[in-house]
Amino acid sequence: MRKIKVSCLCLSILAFLFCFVVAGDHTRRANAQNDSGALSDPLGAPAAGDSHSFDVANMDRSVAACQSFFQYANGGWTKNNPVPAAYSSWGRFNELAEKNRDVVHQILEDAAKNTKAAKGSNEQKIGDYYAACMDEANIEAAGLKPIQPELDRINKIKDQPSLQAEVAHLHSMFIPVLFRFSSGQDYKDATQVIGQLNQGGLTMPDRDYYLNPEEKSKTIRAKYVTHVTTMFQLLGDEPAAAGTEANAVMAIETKLAEASTKREDLRDPNARYHRMKVADLKALAPEFEWDAYFKGIGVSLADLNVGMPDFVKAEGKQLTTTSLDDWKTYLRWQVVNARATALPKRFVDEDFDFKGRTLSGTQELLPRWKRCVQSTDQALGEAVGPLYVQRAFPPEAKARAVKMVQNLISALHDDLETLSWMSDTTRQRATVKLEAFMRKIGYPDKWRDYSALKIDRDSYAANIDRASAFETRRGLAKIAKPVDRAEWGMTPPTVNAYYNPSMNEIVFPAGILQWPFYDPAADDAINYGGIGVVIGHEMTHGFDDSGAKFDSQGNLRNWWTDEDLVKFKARAQCIIDQFDGFEVQPGLHEKGKLVTGESIADLGGLAIAYAAFQKSMQGKPRPPDIDGFTPEQRFFLGYAQIWAQNVRPEYERQLVITDPHPLGRFRVNGPLSNMPLFAQAFQCKDGDAMVRPPDKRCQIW
Ligand SMILES: [Zn+2]
């Protein structure tokens, strides 16, 4: 995902990177960049008397390990760490993300105070961006002024050509109305960057929010219409008119939702690959003036990938069957929605009331400084990044991470050699793919150049506009240029990691290479269960239901023998069935198909990290038991404890619908109940909840 603004992190490329966790309160991604944490405590190295290492107080030993390992390992933590009012969920990831955010906060406060920074320097830009965001008095005084030019433009729309010209204009400001257009590597020729046209145009998180017939969804839809009505009133519209307008927005977005493909059906990259000539796109949706659009956003192309042709076709029809006035209403809504957080407090509060309170169950807004740290990281993440790395990620931390990745690669290598269900032909090709993995650790070797981006203290909203336009141009300028393999999709302070199939690369930002994932003071078992599994997880994405379709060079090309592919699919189905069975709330189940890739990656990551841990002990005296736990038990406890979390029910619902990652409790109990090594470590018996019967046990890597 390149350039996305806060609430919607799925805009472009990142949507198809495979991350370790959802980008939520605790992580940011890509051009949605981010923040960070602590001088005195680099890499989570424990200060004297403050060892972070594994803590038995986080456990609940009244529950049997073999009944619910999540509860056993985390019951103490979840009981003592309710979700704070300003968060939708709270877990170990958040603890680290807060620490990283503190580091970035200090960097930005220092930069904002330094009014002598050279004009045009990165320090001036991050300081001014942050200061303008913090200047609420100035934002109040400006009122609607920042978006007035856009509202005026929309008001002047008088026909289809001027409507469509406005669509192009809003896209150039990163306001993704109607559909999404960005750049990305061609799935079938990873050496090329091409235009990518995808479905979009919705405000709520997924098509399901518009279409699900259940009561809970109906209630949310009613609240959404009320929210849109209120926002139009804040723009100055009369209540009755605002209500009518909100219904028009809802009608348009519902049609877009109907035309959208379910996200679980888009997991197969073949389903979203339809490279075609611009002439074919014109035939698909002749109602839209494509030449004018491409000219409007400043690109010239002969062909492109149309991810969802049916969506484009339906949208073309919708374009001329919906009234011009309704389209204008929709565009006005999209503008105020996209820029609400940069407007006066009444807009910020109303925006939060729906997106925070209704959609996520969050009780209060994050403090302003936290929102401003996040926003600065999104706009200028690679200008903040070098300063974060300097303060929080010393060379020895990078060296440790590099070594750990090597150990994990070597363990997967061994695993491939001994995997019983795979033929030698496929095995050999899998090994080639593994050996071709590009590894990115900590931070980019080459930082993004922001010299063409103007930032000042005059207007926060204007900074967002320019940063959005800058990022959009930067993304579109890649079309038909050679692929930049040095680029990163996450900023250094991010508590996350990803695998990118088109690059065949695994990427670990500095932000996650710290306690509780990695603690230099902890025993190896804890670290292999933590960061070891994170690394194994990302590697396994290269071989999950989607990643396995890409070859060592990042091309969507089958390298499996027919027979092995059939076996692989059957094994993936085992995981789908298992997760379909997990009930989250009464009537709400994990969606097995949506979470297949992540669940394969968790199970594979655990197997590989466990093997690497075993290998690390070879030829050495056996490590002593600690706190009464064997090294093997501590490996699994280390893993389980990174998933300690509490999630608000509203947000839980959103995650189940939109997030390809299962909830933390199922990321623990799901894969571990498939692992005989786990059962062995805790002496679980057949029939225990944490032991799946042999005929239901899933194993892939
Ligand atoms: Zn993942």
Boltz pocket constraint, residues with backbone or C-beta under 6 A from the ligand:
constraints:
  - pocket:
      binder: B
      contacts: [[A, 18], [A, 19], [A, 20], [A, 21], [A, 497], [A, 537], [A, 538], [A, 541], [A, 597], [A, 598], [A, 601]]
      max_distance: 6.0
